[in-house]
């Protein structure tokens, strides 16, 4: 029988520790209260933003 690892825990964590799977990053952790972030990839910059409808848009 296989049990799934929860995506996050509800217990308080120490500052600086993640409480989610390393391959799943929640947007609230990634954006930290902002509506957009800049991502650098191979010398190029990309803008990831949350729309008014809660969708994600990635632009170069």
C-alpha positions in Angstrom: 0.0 0.0 0.0 1.3 3.4 -1.0 0.6 6.5 1.1 0.9 10.0 -0.4 3.1 12.7 1.2 0.9 15.7 2.1 1.6 18.8 0.1 1.9 20.9 3.2 1.6 20.5 6.9 -0.6 22.6 9.1 1.8 22.7 12.1 3.8 25.9 12.7 7.3 25.8 11.2 10.4 27.6 12.3 11.3 30.7 10.2 13.2 29.8 7.1 11.9 26.2 6.9 9.7 24.9 4.1 6.6 22.9 4.9 5.9 21.7 1.4 7.3 19.1 -1.0 10.5 20.3 -2.7 8.9 19.8 -6.2 5.8 21.9 -5.4 6.2 25.6 -4.5 3.0 27.4 -3.4 2.4 30.8 -5.0 2.1 32.5 -1.6 5.6 31.3 -0.8 6.9 32.3 -4.2 5.2 35.7 -4.5 5.4 36.6 -0.7 2.4 39.0 -1.0 3.5 40.6 -4.3 1.4 40.4 -7.5 4.4 39.7 -9.7 8.0 38.5 -9.5 11.0 38.5 -11.9 12.6 35.3 -12.9 16.1 35.1 -14.4 16.8 32.1 -16.6 19.9 31.6 -18.7 20.6 35.3 -18.8 17.0 36.2 -19.8 14.4 37.9 -17.5 10.8 36.8 -17.3 7.9 38.3 -15.4 5.4 36.0 -13.6 2.3 37.8 -12.4 -1.0 36.9 -10.8 -4.0 38.4 -12.7 -7.1 39.9 -11.1 -8.8 36.5 -11.8 -6.1 34.6 -10.0 -4.4 33.2 -13.1 -0.7 33.1 -13.7 0.9 34.9 -16.7 4.5 34.4 -17.7 6.0 37.0 -20.1 9.5 37.7 -21.4 
